[in-house]
Amino acid sequence: MQNITLILVLTMTMQTTTIFDFNKDSDVSQWKIVDDIVMGGRSSGFFNVNEQGHGVFNGRVSLENNGGFSSLRYRCNNIETASYTKVAIRLKGDGKSYQFRIKDALRHPYSYIAKFQTSGDWETVEISLGEMYPAFRGRTLELSNYTNNGIEEVAFLIGNKKEEHFQLIIDSMVLL
């Protein structure tokens, strides 16, 4: 019984910061699709808020013209991360693998990346900030993993080196 009480106290006192919480009235003007068409590819991603108030990122990845990815990016004011260790994302995927990406500064060309697998059901994916590795254009960089104190952009990317349709439904993202 003492363990349950301790867990409840820790959970209730845990500090969190919301990165984004989708609802029917969400301002999604800062969410942008970036597909491989920027380098000649033919993938096509789309984004909208559905009737339930969730963000829906869907489309088709094509390998034509050396393509192979679609991404959804959200530019945000600098969100302080110094007192957090994880990002919790409530989502419903399609059973495919995705990448969650963050940029500590928009001026940096690289992102910090964590890969995750979706189950096809609603789930909360927890990503350790310290395990996110730096990469640029598909290449891992010889820099340390994320140890910074802020986020200026978050992104979801699908690029599994195959042609496929995809759908990722996003409810919320919270720093823990």
C-alpha angles and dihedrals in degrees: 000000000000090000092053091049091049092050091049092049092048092047093049093049096044111120116229136178122202115229093185135342114192122219136150091275097046117138100232096171091115093055111097135179117229114184133179088266085093085075100032101277128134105225118130126205128181134193134197142143111253128218091268090057098252126133110246120202110184142146143101132300114215128191092203116125092011091301126141115147146071125189141187116209133191121195112205137176110268107291112203114234102173094111096042134081104182146036116219114202121191107207148139116226135181099246093273132119120258138176125235111206135188133188118207090198130015090221090066114089092210133073134207111243140203122177122216137180121224123219102206091250133086108279143155113242113202117203123191110227092210092057094055109110128208119250139163124198093345096312123113111232128222093245129109122270118266111305099146131119104235149040124215098169138022125192144180118213134184118197112141096158092254139088110260146144115241143189128187119179114199125199105171147335121215134177113230 
